[in-house]
Amino acid sequence: MEWTGQVYADTPTVSAQTYVDAPPERLWGYVSDIHLMPELSAELQHVEWLDGATGPRAGCRFLGRSAHPALGNWETTSTVVDCEEPRRFAWAVGDPDRPMSVWRFTLHPQGAGTVLEQWAQLGPARSGLSAAIDAMPDKEQKIVFVRLREFEAGIKANLAAVKELAEREK
């Protein structure tokens, strides 16, 4: 990831993609399984569907518990904002109309396989990162950049893990 100089108000994004030798239909079960994500993530520790939901559908909500050495422990509620099997799965953290972050998997068929992309956006609502920015406003660009690099590393690890799971299933 290259330096962008973005600030939080820019709602900066980061993404990565990989080719997976598996059709989107096989990948869908992995990317839309919120219970798999804590196994892949260094931050996300636990998730559970809320309001009686048992699987992904637009409007369904889930609880997430996360931990980070510099940011501490926190709990968020996310709402599925896009769920088109087997093409897109996205959720907004916090208020879906003004989220703290948005996350999305996109599956693009290519030949016999799939180009799998994961994308994330910071903001626009305040998040745990906001306290660090408030404390060091002159370092906001660096704080945002470091957090985006962490997101990018997590995204790349998620994609590699999903690729390995799906290709092993053959």
C-alpha positions in Angstrom: 0.0 0.0 0.0 1.3 3.4 -0.9 1.1 6.6 1.1 -2.1 8.5 0.3 -2.1 11.3 2.8 -5.8 10.7 3.4 -7.6 11.8 6.6 -10.5 10.0 8.3 -13.1 12.3 6.8 -12.0 11.1 3.3 -13.6 7.7 4.1 -10.4 6.0 2.8 -10.6 2.5 1.4 -8.3 -0.4 0.9 -8.8 -3.7 -1.1 -7.0 -6.7 -2.4 -7.9 -9.6 -4.6 -6.8 -13.0 -5.6 -7.7 -15.6 -8.1 -9.3 -18.8 -6.7 -9.5 -22.0 -8.6 -13.1 -22.5 -7.6 -16.5 -21.2 -8.8 -18.2 -18.4 -6.9 -20.9 -20.8 -5.7 -18.2 -22.7 -3.7 -16.6 -19.5 -2.4 -19.9 -18.1 -1.3 -20.2 -20.4 1.7 -16.9 -19.1 3.0 -17.2 -15.4 2.5 -20.8 -15.2 3.8 -20.1 -17.4 6.9 -19.6 -14.8 9.7 -18.6 -17.6 12.1 -15.5 -18.4 9.9 -14.2 -14.9 10.1 -12.9 -15.0 13.7 -10.8 -18.0 12.7 -9.2 -16.0 10.0 -8.9 -12.6 11.7 -6.2 -11.4 14.1 -8.7 -8.8 15.5 -12.2 -10.3 15.3 -12.6 -12.7 18.2 -16.3 -13.7 18.2 -19.5 -13.1 16.1 -23.1 -14.1 16.6 -26.2 -13.4 14.6 -28.8 -11.1 16.3 -32.6 -10.9 16.2 -33.1 -14.5 15.4 -31.1 -14.4 12.2 -29.3 -17.6 11.2 -27.6 -16.6 8.0 -26.8 -13.8 5.7 -29.6 -11.6 4.3 -29.8 -7.9 3.7 -30.9 -6.2 6.9 -29.7 -9.0 9.2 -27.5 -7.9 12.1 -24.7 -9.5 13.9 -22.6 -8.8 17.0 -18.8 -8.8 16.8 -16.2 -8.7 19.5 -12.7 -7.6 18.6 -9.4 -6.9 20.2 -6.3 -4.9 19.1 -3.1 -4.3 21.1 -3.3 -0.5 20.7 -7.0 0.0 20.6 -8.2 -2.5 23.3 -11.3 -4.6 23.2 -14.6 -3.6 21.8 -18.0 -4.8 20.6 -19.9 -3.7 17.6 -23.1 -4.4 15.8 -23.0 -4.8 12.1 -25.8 -4.9 9.5 -25.7 -6.8 6.3 -26.1 -4.1 3.6 -25.6 -6.1 0.4 -26.2 -9.8 0.0 -26.4 -11.1 -3.5 -25.5 -14.8 -3.6 -23.0 -15.7 -5.0 -21.7 -12.2 -6.0 -21.5 -9.8 -3.1 -21.6 -9.9 0.7 -21.2 -6.6 2.6 -21.8 -5.3 6.1 -21.7 -1.9 7.7 -20.3 -1.6 11.3 -22.5 0.6 13.5 -25.3 2.6 11.9 -25.8 1.3 8.3 -26.7 4.9 7.2 -23.5 6.3 8.8 -21.1 3.4 9.5 -17.8 3.3 11.4 -16.6 1.1 8.6 -17.9 -1.0 5.7 -16.6 -4.3 4.6 -17.4 -6.2 1.3 -16.5 -9.4 -0.5 -17.0 -9.4 -4.2 -16.9 -12.6 -6.4 -16.2 -12.2 -10.1 -16.4 -15.4 -12.2 -13.3 -15.8 -14.4 -12.9 -18.9 -16.5 -13.3 -22.0 -14.2 -12.5 -19.9 -11.1 -13.2 -16.6 -9.4 -11.5 -13.3 -8.7 -12.2 -12.8 -5.0 -11.9 -9.3 -3.7 -12.2 -7.9 -0.2 -12.7 -4.2 0.3 -13.0 -2.0 3.4 -13.8 1.6 4.1 -13.0 3.7 7.2 -15.8 6.0 8.4 -17.6 8.2 8.0 -18.8 7.8 11.6 -16.4 8.0 14.5 -14.7 4.8 15.5 -12.1 3.6 18.0 -9.5 5.2 15.8 -11.1 8.6 16.4 -9.7 8.8 20.0 -6.1 8.4 18.6 -6.8 11.1 16.0 -8.3 13.4 18.7 -5.2 12.9 20.9 -2.7 13.5 18.0 -4.5 15.5 15.3 -1.1 16.4 13.7 -0.6 12.7 13.1 -4.0 11.9 11.6 -2.7 11.0 8.1 -0.2 8.6 9.6 -2.8 7.1 12.0 -5.1 6.5 9.1 -2.4 5.1 6.9 -1.2 2.7 9.6 -4.8 1.5 10.2 -5.4 1.0 6.4 -2.1 -1.0 6.2 -3.4 -3.2 9.1 -6.7 -3.6 7.2 -4.8 -4.5 4.1 -2.7 -7.2 5.9 -5.9 -8.7 7.4 -7.6 -8.7 4.0 -4.7 -10.4 2.3 -4.6 -13.0 5.1 -8.4 -13.5 4.7 -8.2 -14.0 1.0 -5.3 -16.4 1.3 -7.2 -18.5 3.8 -10.4 -18.6 1.8 -8.4 -19.5 -1.3 -6.7 -22.4 0.5 -10.0 -23.7 2.0 -11.9 -23.5 -1.3 -9.1 -25.0 -3.4 -8.6 -27.8 -0.9 -12.3 -28.7 -1.1 -11.9 -29.9 -4.8 
